[in-house]
């Protein structure tokens, strides 16, 4: 099972992935990612539990990034495992994706897209 779940934190959607993201699982990852992006909010893809990713999994992430840019929303990768980071680096996608060490770093001091300053996702509200 590649999609572990989708949660919400501070106005952002967190898509947690796990296990192997290969040709067999890439379709489910793609659907979950595109469904999350339809909500028009920042999507953080948690890759901490991903043990393997192949080109079809990478393609799903790249497609998600393209959709996010087209919609003027944000998509970022968080808690990227060393194995996945190596694949991203080989494809030079570590320069394309916004990558955060963990969820705390991804949410520190940023107003998520789709949330107006002073809105429900802002600190102090």
N, C-alpha and C positions, 0 to 999 in steps of 0.2 A: 504494500500500500504506500504510494508515494505522497499522497496528500493526507497529512495528519490532522489538519483542521484549519479553520479560519476564525480568528478572534479579533476583537477591537480593543485598541488602547489609545487613549488621548486623541480620538478622531481619526486614527489610522487603522487600516486593516492589516492584519498580520497573517500571512499565508505560511503555515508551517509545513515543510516537506520532510520526508524521511525515507531512509532506505536507498534503493537503487532507482535512479531516474534514467530509464533506458527507453528503447522504442516501445516496449510494452506499456510503460507508465506515462510516457510523454503526453499522450492525448488527454489523460485525466488532469495532468498538471496544467496543460494549455487551457483546458476548459475552466478549471478553478481560477487560474490567473486572469483570464479574460472576463469571467463573471465578476471577480473582485474589482477589476478596473472599471466595469460598467457603472459602479457606484460613484465614480468621479472623485474618489479620495485617494490619498497617498496609500500605496501598497508596499509593505515591507515583506520580503520573501526570506523567511528564516530557513537557512540551509545547514544549521548546526547538526542535524541528525541524518544528513545525506552522506551515504558512504561511497556512492559512485554516480557519475553523470556522464552520459555519452552525447554525441552530437545532436541527437533528437531532443534531449533534455535541454541542451544549450539553445537550440533553435526555439523552443517554447519560451525560454526566458528572453531571448532577443525579440521575438514577436511581441511579447508583453511590453518590453521597453519601447518598441516602436508605437504601439497603441497608446501607451502612456504619454509619449511625446506629442502624438497627434491630438490627444485630448487635453494637453497642457496640464497633466497631473504628474505625480512623481511615482517612480518605482525604484526601490533600492533593495540591495541584497544585504542581509545581516547574518552574523555568526557563521561565516563561510568556512567550512571545514578545509583542512589543508589539501586534501585530495581534490576537492572541487576548485579551490583557489588555483591549484596547479593547472587544471584544465583551462580555467579562465585566462590565466597568464599565457599559456601556450597559444591561445587564440587571440591574445592581446585584448580581451574583453574586460580585463581588470581596469583598463583605461577608459572603457565605455560606460560601464555600470558604476553607479554610486554604491560603494561597499562600506559597511560599518562593522566595527568589531563585535557589537552586540546591540540588543534592543535599546538599552539605555543611551548608547552613543547615537543611535538613529533618531531618538526622540528629543535629545537634549537641545533646548532652546530654539526649536523650529516650530513655526505654525504650519500644520499640515495643509497641503493644497486642498481646496474644497471647503476650507473653514475660514471664515472671515476673522480678522484680528478682533479679539474681545469676545469671540463666539464661544460656544460650548467646549471647544477643544483647547481654548487658551488657558494658561496658568491663571489661577486666582478665581476661576468661575466654577 
